[in-house]
Each structure stands twice: as C-alpha cells, then as structure tokens.
C-alpha cells in the first residue's frame, strides 16, 4: 500500500488506486500507517515542496473520508 500512497502524494495514482486507498483508509489503524507514509515521504522532499499537488490531494482525501463517515452516520441514525 506504501507504493500506492506515494503515487497518491505525487498525484500519479489512478482512479482504481485511489478507490483502493480510500477503502484501505476506512480502518483507523491504516490511517495511522498512512500518516507515517506521508511523513516519511514529506521528509524525503525538499522543504516546502509537494509535487503534483500532493497537499491538495491530501486535503481532498480527508474531505472524502469525512463525507463518507458522515453519510454512514446518517444512514445509521435513520435505521435506528
């Protein structure tokens, strides 16, 4: 998954890889691992440099995860 995460950070991940990454990130422990991948990747870059819009991609992924969690929460409230 590390290779896919790096491709994502660099803006090179395909739609299928992004979907796989989103699915993998549904588990909290995977998000912790993902953050360590991000920190390692960020340290390997020149200061202040995110290639391929990596920072924007990170923000977009965070928003997507938040929306999916919210949608799941709404569904569970309706069922109850």
Long-range contacts (C-beta under 8 A, 24 or more apart in sequence): 1-30, 1-33, 1-34, 1-37, 2-37, 5-34, 5-37, 5-38, 5-41, 6-37, 6-41, 8-57, 8-61, 9-37, 9-38, 9-41, 9-50, 9-51, 9-52, 9-54, 9-57, 9-58, 10-51, 10-52, 10-54, 11-51, 11-52, 11-53, 11-54, 11-57, 12-52, 21-61, 22-61, 22-64, 22-65, 22-68, 25-61, 25-65, 26-65, 26-68
